[in-house]
Amino acid sequence: MKIENILTQQLTQCGIPGGSKKRVLENLSTFVTEQLGGDGDQAESLFHNLVARERLGSTGIGEGVAIPHCRVAGFNRIHGCLIKLDQAIDFGALDDQPVDLIFALIVPEEQNEEHLATLARVAAIMQDDSSRMSLRQCSSSEELYNTALQLERAA
């Protein structure tokens, strides 16, 4: 599945505070459910699922990038959320580098095949040096969103 099919401008944020991995995942969960019209129970469920996934191994893929992802009941399609933090945080990444770019994937429980294909597509783009540099140069949420779409089209 293409990024343009899962990412919206409303689910793209540039320059938000980080603090800690837990805080980022908590804020991300609240932000996503609010944008999608969900409630506090959905936000809590999403947060717990993201944390449970992190316990299996960090989703920090290296070079300052994390791709937290999980399957969650109550969602009818895959949603992506792209965040650029104002300061990098420790995410327990494979290369021990702090993370400032986060592309979260929220997947309905039954969409395992699409989940893996989408995760691979996002990872391929985020592992490219010039893609990361382009995303890091963005100074607004709109610019971050448009850059992400341009990077996918160029991939």
For each residue, the residues with C-beta under 8 A, 3 or more apart:
1: 5 6 78 114 117 118 121
2: 5 6 121 152
3: 6 7 80 121 122 125 148 149 152
4: 7 149 152
5: 1 2 78
6: 1 2 3 77 78 79 80 105 118
7: 3 4 11 12 80 81 82 145 148 149
8: 11 12 35 145
9: 12 141 142 145
10: 35
11: 7 8 31 32 35 79 80 81 82
12: 7 8 9 81 82 83 141 142 144 145 148
13: 16 31 81 82 83 84 141 144
14: 83 84 138 139 140 141 143 144
15: 84 85 86 139
16: 13 27 83 84 85 86
17: 85 86 87
18: 23 24 85 86 87 88 89 100
19: 23 24 89
20: 23 24 89 90
21: 24 25 54 89 90 91 92
22: 25 26 51
23: 18 19 20 26 27
24: 18 19 20 21 27 28 83 85 89 102
25: 21 22 28 29 47 50 51 54 68
26: 22 23 29 30 47
27: 16 23 24 30 31
28: 24 25 31 32 50 68 81 83 102 104
29: 25 26 32 33 43 44 46 47 50
30: 26 27 33 34 43 47
31: 11 13 27 28 34 35 81
32: 11 28 29 35 36 38 43 46 79 81 104 106
33: 29 30 36 38 39 40 42 43 46
34: 30 31 37 38 43
35: 8 10 11 31 32
36: 32 33 75 79
37: 34
38: 32 33 34 42 43 74
39: 33 42 43
40: 33 43 44
41: 44 45
42: 33 38 39 45 46 72 74
43: 29 30 32 33 34 38 39 40 46 47
44: 29 40 41 47 48
45: 41 42 48 49 72 73 74
46: 29 32 33 42 43 49 50 70 72 106
47: 25 26 29 30 43 44 50 51
48: 44 45 51 52
49: 45 46 52 53 70 71 72
50: 25 28 29 46 47 53 54 68 69 70 104
51: 22 25 47 48 54 55
52: 48 49 55 56 70
53: 49 50 56 59 68 69 70
54: 21 25 50 51 57 58 59 68 92
55: 51 52
56: 52 53
57: 54
58: 54 66 91 92 93 94
59: 53 54 66 67 68 69 91
60: 65 66 91 92 93 94 97 99
61: 65 66 67 93 94 123 126 127
62: 65 93 94 95 97 127
63: 95 97 127 129 132
64: 88 93 97 98 99 100 101 132 136
65: 60 61 62 93 99 101 102 103 126 127 132
66: 58 59 60 61 91 93 99 101 102 103
67: 59 61 102 103 104 105 119 122 123 126
68: 25 28 50 53 54 59 102 104 105
69: 50 53 59 104 105 106 107 115 119
70: 46 49 50 52 53 105 106 107
71: 49 107 108 109 111 112 115
72: 42 45 46 49 75 106 107 108 109
73: 45 108 109
74: 38 42 45
75: 36 72 78 79 106 107 108
76: 108
77: 6 108 111
78: 1 5 6 75 105 106 107 108 111 114 115 118
79: 6 11 32 36 75 105 106
80: 3 6 7 11 103 104 105 106 118 122
81: 7 11 12 13 28 31 32 102 103 104 106
82: 7 11 12 13 101 102 103 104 144 145 148
83: 12 13 14 16 24 28 101 102 103 104
84: 13 14 15 16 100 101 102 135 136 138 144
85: 15 16 17 18 24 88 89 99 100 101 102
86: 15 16 17 18
87: 17 18 100
88: 18 64 85 97 98 99 100
89: 18 19 20 21 24 85 98 99 100
90: 20 21 98 99
91: 21 58 59 60 66 98 99
92: 21 54 58 60
93: 58 60 61 62 64 65 66 96 97 98 99
94: 58 60 61 62
95: 62 63
96: 93
97: 60 62 63 64 88 93
98: 64 88 89 90 91 93
99: 60 64 65 66 85 88 89 90 91 93 102
100: 18 64 84 85 87 88 89 136
101: 64 65 66 82 83 84 85 126 132 135 136
102: 24 28 65 66 67 68 81 82 83 84 85 99
103: 65 66 67 80 81 82 83 122 126
104: 28 32 50 67 68 69 80 81 82 83
105: 6 67 68 69 70 78 79 80 115 118 119 122
106: 32 46 69 70 72 75 78 79 80 81
107: 69 70 71 72 75 78 111 114 115 118
108: 71 72 73 75 76 77 78 111
109: 71 72 73
110:
111: 71 77 78 107 108 114 115
112: 71 115 116
113: 116 117
114: 1 78 107 111 117 118
115: 69 71 78 105 107 111 112 118 119
116: 112 113 119 120
117: 1 113 114 120 121
118: 1 6 78 80 105 107 114 115 121 122
119: 67 69 105 115 116 122 123
120: 116 117 123 124
121: 1 2 3 117 118 124 125 152
122: 3 67 80 103 105 118 119 125 126
123: 61 67 119 120 126 127
124: 120 121 127 128 155
125: 3 121 122 128 131 148 151 152 155
126: 61 65 67 101 103 122 123 131 132
127: 61 62 63 65 123 124 131
128: 124 125 131 132 151 155
129: 63 132 133
130: 133 134
131: 125 126 127 128 134 135 151 155
132: 63 64 65 101 126 128 129 135 136
133: 129 130 136 137
134: 130 131 137 138 147 150 151
135: 84 101 131 132 138 144 147 148 151
136: 64 84 100 101 132 133
137: 133 134
138: 14 84 134 135 143 144 147
139: 14 15 143
140: 14 143 144
141: 9 12 13 14 144 145
142: 9 12 145 146
143: 14 138 139 140 146 147
144: 12 13 14 82 84 135 138 140 141 147 148
145: 7 8 9 12 82 141 142 148 149
146: 142 143 149 150
147: 134 135 138 143 144 150 151
148: 3 7 12 82 125 135 144 145 151 152
149: 3 4 7 145 146 152 153
150: 134 146 147 153 154
151: 125 128 131 134 135 147 148 154 155
152: 2 3 4 121 125 148 149 155
153: 149 150
154: 150 151
155: 124 125 128 131 151 152
